[in-house]
Amino acid sequence: MGKVFWIPLISSFATIAILYFIGYLADINFLIFKISLSHTEIALLPVFVGAAVGIITERMLKRKAGEVK
């Protein structure tokens, strides 16, 4: 478990957290995680963007190491 595992994982979680934080500050409904006693609403856009950032970061690291051509 080297850089190829940890850097994409940390970058994807950081992206998700930043997008949820921006949604909370700016009150953007499609970026907010809402929880109440009756129901929970989770915005999936930050999750998808975070996953994409993780995949792109992993491919960049592999390409830099010369594994993917």
C-alpha positions in Angstrom: 0.0 0.0 0.0 2.1 2.8 -1.3 1.5 6.1 -2.9 -0.7 4.5 -5.6 -3.3 3.7 -2.9 -3.1 6.5 -0.3 -2.8 9.6 -2.5 -5.9 8.9 -4.6 -7.9 7.9 -1.5 -7.0 11.0 0.4 -7.6 13.3 -2.6 -11.0 11.8 -3.2 -12.1 12.1 0.5 -10.7 15.7 0.6 -12.7 16.6 -2.6 -15.9 15.1 -1.1 -15.4 17.1 2.2 -14.6 20.3 0.4 -17.6 20.1 -1.9 -19.9 19.3 1.1 -18.4 22.2 3.0 -18.9 24.6 0.0 -22.5 23.4 -0.2 -23.0 24.0 3.4 -21.6 27.5 3.4 -23.3 28.6 0.2 -26.5 26.7 0.9 -26.4 24.8 -2.4 -29.0 22.0 -2.2 -27.2 19.5 -4.5 -24.0 19.7 -2.4 -25.5 19.5 1.1 -25.7 16.5 3.5 -28.9 17.0 5.5 -29.9 14.8 8.5 -33.0 15.1 10.6 -35.1 12.8 12.8 -37.6 12.0 10.0 -35.2 11.5 7.1 -31.7 11.9 5.7 -30.7 13.5 2.4 -27.3 12.8 0.9 -26.1 14.7 -2.1 -24.4 12.3 -4.4 -22.7 14.8 -6.7 -19.7 15.3 -4.3 -19.3 11.5 -4.0 -19.2 11.1 -7.8 -16.8 14.0 -8.3 -14.6 12.6 -5.5 -14.5 9.2 -7.1 -13.6 10.7 -10.4 -10.8 12.8 -8.8 -9.5 9.6 -7.1 -9.5 7.7 -10.4 -7.8 10.5 -12.3 -5.2 10.9 -9.6 -4.4 7.1 -9.6 -4.0 7.1 -13.4 -1.7 10.2 -13.3 0.5 8.4 -10.7 0.6 5.2 -12.7 1.4 7.1 -15.9 4.2 9.1 -14.1 5.6 5.8 -12.9 5.5 4.4 -16.4 2.9 1.6 -15.8 0.2 2.8 -18.1 1.0 3.7 -21.7 
